[in-house]
Amino acid sequence: SSSRGTQRGLLSFMSEATSAEVPTSPPGDDAEISIGTYNVLCPSYAVKWGEREGSGPDGASNWHIRWPVMLSIIHRAQWDVLCLQEVEQEDVANMCRGLGEEYRTQYFKHAKRPPDGVLIAWRRSSFKEEAAMDEEQWKGSVAFARMDLLHRSGRRVRVVTAHLRGGNTEQVAALAAFADRDIDPTAVTVVTGDFNEDFGLASGSFVTPFPDGPLGPWITLQREPELQVSRPPHKQEEDQGSGKGKIDFIFVRGGLGLRRDRGSWEAMLASHAPCAATGHWPSDHGCEGLSVRLA
């Protein structure tokens, strides 16, 4: 992936800053939603590539002890919308049961990556039953996933998630086009995922990879100093060829402001640290979370 400081024509809007202090957040209301995104490290990939976070001393998958840790982190955050990447197909039913009846879920399988896909979950109490799904298999291979939701406030919210290659401007442009296709111009649009690319400037600020247009600017939150990278320390070493820096993002257009709510902050801290179950991070990615003001 590209290193921090690399700029392209698509990098357009400087993201909004956040405080490095632990957030103090009031209870959510009808005018706000919280959003989380998490690459959970597909067990098949973990074993295939010998990822220390996803395999035990014997080389076998440790998913059965990792997933409960990640599920606890997710429940701690209480996100209204949750997007997951590297969701192994055979684990979907069990994962959805773990999320509980409070969530509706939709799984999107990658066409040419046999074991995994992406998943979008949304809280029943936060959204009305009306929902529409769509997907695009980019070049017949990797799923771009989308849910059009109706918030209880009456505001429409489009949620998009994907797992990108990194350093591929064509794929990023295709994702932006997918996010815009047939959209209600009044909707808040949220694009989340593992971008496998650090959209950071040398100054430490982050920019969005999508061009601004008639529907408004894209924004994101800065990372706090404690959480400047998305992946464990060993993934930042010189021998690592991809996925360095901050590569997991939530980009928003049409909202009235972003903030780091306490649930997201605590989930991020827990996911960016070794867990007792394995002695490593629960996944080879930390999660990302924030809240969006709708009205």
C-alpha positions as CSV (number, residue, x, y, z in Angstrom):
1,S,0.0,0.0,0.0
2,S,1.0,3.6,-0.4
3,S,3.0,5.3,2.4
4,R,1.7,8.2,4.5
5,G,2.3,11.5,2.6
6,T,1.5,10.0,-0.8
7,Q,-1.1,12.2,-2.5
8,R,-3.4,11.5,-5.4
9,G,-6.0,13.5,-7.3
10,L,-8.8,11.7,-5.4
11,L,-7.6,13.0,-2.0
12,S,-9.6,16.1,-1.6
13,F,-11.1,16.9,1.7
14,M,-9.2,17.4,5.0
15,S,-10.9,15.5,7.7
16,E,-12.3,17.0,10.9
17,A,-10.3,16.9,14.1
18,T,-11.1,15.2,17.3
19,S,-9.9,15.6,20.9
20,A,-7.3,13.2,22.1
21,E,-9.0,13.1,25.5
22,V,-11.3,10.3,26.5
23,P,-14.7,11.4,25.2
24,T,-17.6,12.0,27.6
25,S,-20.7,11.3,25.7
26,P,-24.4,11.8,26.7
27,P,-26.9,9.1,25.8
28,G,-27.7,8.9,22.1
29,D,-30.9,10.5,20.8
30,D,-33.1,10.4,17.8
31,A,-30.8,12.7,15.9
32,E,-27.6,10.7,16.1
33,I,-26.3,7.2,15.1
34,S,-23.2,5.4,16.1
35,I,-21.2,3.4,13.6
36,G,-18.5,0.8,13.9
37,T,-16.3,-1.1,11.5
38,Y,-14.1,-4.1,12.2
39,N,-12.0,-6.5,10.2
40,V,-12.3,-9.7,12.2
41,L,-9.6,-11.7,10.5
42,C,-11.1,-14.6,8.6
43,P,-10.0,-17.9,10.3
44,S,-9.0,-19.5,6.9
45,Y,-6.7,-16.6,6.1
46,A,-5.3,-16.6,9.6
47,V,-4.2,-20.2,9.3
48,K,-3.1,-20.0,5.7
49,W,-0.8,-17.0,6.4
50,G,0.2,-18.0,10.0
51,E,-1.2,-14.8,11.5
52,R,-0.3,-14.8,15.2
53,E,-3.6,-13.2,16.1
54,G,-5.7,-15.9,14.5
55,S,-3.8,-19.1,15.1
56,G,-2.6,-20.9,18.2
57,P,0.8,-22.5,19.0
58,D,-0.2,-25.6,17.0
59,G,-1.0,-23.5,13.9
60,A,-4.8,-24.3,14.2
61,S,-7.4,-21.6,14.2
62,N,-8.2,-19.9,17.5
63,W,-11.4,-18.4,16.3
64,H,-13.4,-20.1,19.0
65,I,-11.6,-18.0,21.7
66,R,-11.1,-14.8,19.6
67,W,-14.7,-14.2,18.4
68,P,-16.1,-14.0,22.0
69,V,-13.6,-11.3,22.8
70,M,-14.5,-9.3,19.6
71,L,-18.2,-9.9,20.3
72,S,-17.7,-8.4,23.8
73,I,-16.0,-5.4,22.3
74,I,-18.9,-4.9,19.9
75,H,-21.5,-5.3,22.6
76,R,-19.6,-2.7,24.7
77,A,-19.9,-0.2,21.9
78,Q,-23.6,-0.7,21.3
79,W,-23.3,0.7,17.7
80,D,-26.4,1.4,15.8
81,V,-24.7,0.3,12.6
82,L,-21.9,-2.3,12.4
83,C,-19.8,-3.3,9.4
84,L,-17.6,-6.3,9.4
85,Q,-14.9,-7.5,6.9
86,E,-13.3,-10.9,6.5
87,V,-16.4,-12.7,7.7
88,E,-16.0,-16.4,7.0
89,Q,-19.1,-17.8,5.3
90,E,-19.4,-20.8,7.6
91,D,-19.3,-18.5,10.7
92,V,-22.1,-16.1,9.6
93,A,-25.0,-17.8,11.4
94,N,-23.2,-18.1,14.7
95,M,-21.9,-14.5,14.5
96,C,-25.4,-13.2,13.8
97,R,-26.7,-15.2,16.8
98,G,-24.0,-13.6,18.9
99,L,-25.0,-10.1,17.8
100,G,-28.5,-10.9,19.1
101,E,-32.1,-10.2,18.2
102,E,-31.5,-6.4,18.5
103,Y,-29.7,-6.4,15.2
104,R,-30.9,-7.1,11.7
105,T,-28.0,-8.4,9.5
106,Q,-27.1,-8.9,5.8
107,Y,-24.2,-10.9,4.6
108,F,-22.5,-10.3,1.2
109,K,-20.2,-13.0,-0.1
110,H,-17.2,-12.2,-2.2
111,A,-17.5,-14.0,-5.6
112,K,-13.9,-15.0,-6.0
113,R,-12.6,-15.2,-2.5
114,P,-13.9,-18.6,-1.4
115,P,-14.1,-18.3,2.3
116,D,-15.3,-14.8,3.2
117,G,-17.4,-11.7,2.7
118,V,-18.6,-8.6,4.4
119,L,-21.5,-8.1,6.8
120,I,-23.7,-5.1,7.7
121,A,-25.8,-5.1,10.9
122,W,-28.2,-2.4,12.1
123,R,-30.1,-2.0,15.3
124,R,-33.8,-2.7,15.1
125,S,-34.6,0.0,17.7
126,S,-32.7,2.7,15.7
127,F,-34.2,2.0,12.3
128,K,-37.6,1.3,10.8
129,E,-38.2,-2.0,9.1
130,E,-37.9,-0.5,5.6
131,A,-34.5,-1.4,4.2
132,A,-33.1,-2.1,0.7
133,M,-29.8,-4.0,-0.1
134,D,-27.6,-3.9,-3.1
135,E,-24.1,-5.2,-4.0
136,E,-21.6,-5.0,-6.7
137,Q,-19.0,-7.7,-7.4
138,W,-16.1,-5.4,-8.5
139,K,-14.6,-7.0,-11.6
140,G,-16.6,-10.1,-10.7
141,S,-14.5,-10.7,-7.6
142,V,-14.8,-8.5,-4.5
143,A,-18.1,-7.4,-3.0
144,F,-19.1,-3.8,-2.5
145,A,-22.1,-4.0,-0.1
146,R,-24.8,-1.5,0.6
147,M,-27.9,-1.1,2.8
148,D,-30.4,1.8,2.4
149,L,-32.0,2.3,5.8
150,L,-34.6,4.6,7.3
151,H,-33.7,6.0,10.7
152,R,-36.4,6.4,13.3
153,S,-36.0,10.2,12.9
154,G,-37.1,9.9,9.3
155,R,-33.6,10.5,7.9
156,R,-32.4,8.1,5.3
157,V,-29.0,6.5,5.8
158,R,-27.0,4.7,3.2
159,V,-24.4,2.3,4.6
160,V,-21.6,1.0,2.4
161,T,-18.8,-1.4,3.3
162,A,-15.9,-3.1,1.4
163,H,-12.5,-4.7,1.8
164,L,-10.2,-3.0,-0.7
165,R,-6.8,-4.0,-2.1
166,G,-5.0,-0.7,-1.3
167,G,-3.2,1.5,-3.7
168,N,-5.8,1.0,-6.4
169,T,-7.4,4.2,-7.5
170,E,-9.7,2.4,-10.0
171,Q,-11.2,0.4,-7.2
172,V,-11.6,3.4,-4.9
173,A,-13.3,5.3,-7.7
174,A,-15.6,2.3,-8.3
175,L,-16.5,2.2,-4.6
176,A,-17.4,5.9,-4.7
177,A,-19.6,5.4,-7.8
178,F,-21.3,2.5,-6.1
179,A,-22.0,4.7,-3.0
180,D,-23.6,7.3,-5.2
181,R,-25.6,5.1,-7.5
182,D,-29.4,5.8,-7.3
183,I,-29.0,7.6,-4.0
184,D,-31.6,9.8,-2.4
185,P,-29.9,13.2,-2.4
186,T,-31.1,13.9,1.1
187,A,-29.6,10.7,2.6
188,V,-26.6,10.6,4.9
189,T,-24.0,8.3,3.3
190,V,-21.5,6.3,5.3
191,V,-18.7,4.3,3.7
192,T,-16.7,2.0,6.0
193,G,-14.1,-0.7,5.5
194,D,-10.6,-2.0,5.4
195,F,-9.0,0.2,2.7
196,N,-5.5,-1.4,3.0
197,E,-4.2,2.1,2.6
198,D,-3.2,5.0,4.8
199,F,-4.8,8.2,3.7
200,G,-2.6,10.3,5.9
201,L,-0.6,13.4,5.2
202,A,2.9,13.9,6.5
203,S,1.4,16.3,9.1
204,G,-0.5,13.4,10.6
205,S,-3.9,14.6,9.4
206,F,-6.1,12.3,7.3
207,V,-8.0,13.0,4.1
208,T,-10.8,11.2,2.3
209,P,-10.2,9.2,-0.9
210,F,-13.5,10.3,-2.5
211,P,-14.0,13.5,-4.5
212,D,-16.5,16.0,-3.2
213,G,-19.5,16.6,-5.4
214,P,-23.0,18.1,-5.6
215,L,-24.1,16.0,-2.6
216,G,-21.5,17.6,-0.4
217,P,-18.0,16.9,1.1
218,W,-16.8,13.7,2.7
219,I,-15.5,13.9,6.2
220,T,-13.9,11.6,8.7
221,L,-12.5,11.9,12.2
222,Q,-8.8,12.2,13.1
223,R,-7.3,9.4,15.1
224,E,-6.3,10.2,18.7
225,P,-2.5,10.1,19.4
226,E,-2.9,6.8,21.2
227,L,-4.4,5.1,18.2
228,Q,-2.5,6.3,15.2
229,V,-2.4,2.9,13.5
230,S,-5.1,0.3,12.7
231,R,-3.0,-2.8,13.1
232,P,-0.6,-4.4,15.7
233,P,2.9,-3.2,16.1
234,H,4.5,-6.1,14.3
235,K,2.4,-5.1,11.2
236,Q,4.2,-1.8,11.1
237,E,7.7,-3.3,10.7
238,E,9.8,-2.8,7.7
239,D,9.4,-6.3,6.3
240,Q,5.6,-5.8,6.1
241,G,4.7,-4.9,2.5
242,S,1.1,-3.7,3.0
243,G,-1.5,-2.6,5.5
244,K,0.7,-0.2,7.5
245,G,-0.5,2.9,9.3
246,K,-4.2,3.6,9.7
247,I,-6.1,1.6,7.0
248,D,-9.6,1.1,8.5
249,F,-11.9,4.1,8.0
250,I,-15.4,5.5,8.3
251,F,-16.2,8.3,5.8
252,V,-19.4,10.3,6.1
253,R,-21.3,12.7,3.8
254,G,-24.4,14.6,4.6
255,G,-24.2,14.4,8.4
256,L,-24.2,17.5,10.6
257,G,-21.1,16.6,12.6
258,L,-19.0,13.7,13.8
259,R,-17.7,12.8,17.3
260,R,-16.0,10.0,19.1
261,D,-18.7,8.7,21.5
262,R,-17.6,6.9,24.6
263,G,-18.7,3.4,23.5
264,S,-16.7,3.7,20.3
265,W,-13.6,5.0,22.2
266,E,-13.7,2.1,24.7
267,A,-14.2,-0.4,22.0
268,M,-11.3,1.0,20.0
269,L,-9.0,0.9,23.0
270,A,-9.9,-2.7,23.8
271,S,-9.4,-3.8,20.2
272,H,-6.0,-2.2,19.9
273,A,-4.5,-4.1,22.7
274,P,-3.6,-7.8,23.6
275,C,-6.5,-9.8,25.0
276,A,-6.2,-12.4,27.8
277,A,-7.6,-15.1,25.5
278,T,-4.7,-15.2,23.1
279,G,-2.0,-12.7,24.4
280,H,-2.4,-10.8,21.1
281,W,-4.9,-8.4,19.6
282,P,-8.3,-10.1,19.0
283,S,-7.8,-9.5,15.3
284,D,-5.0,-8.2,13.2
285,H,-7.0,-5.0,12.9
286,G,-8.4,-2.7,15.6
287,C,-12.0,-1.5,15.2
288,E,-13.0,2.1,14.3
289,G,-16.1,3.8,15.6
290,L,-17.8,7.2,15.8
291,S,-21.2,9.0,16.0
292,V,-22.9,11.0,13.3
293,R,-25.4,13.8,13.9
294,L,-28.3,13.4,11.6
295,A,-30.3,16.5,12.5
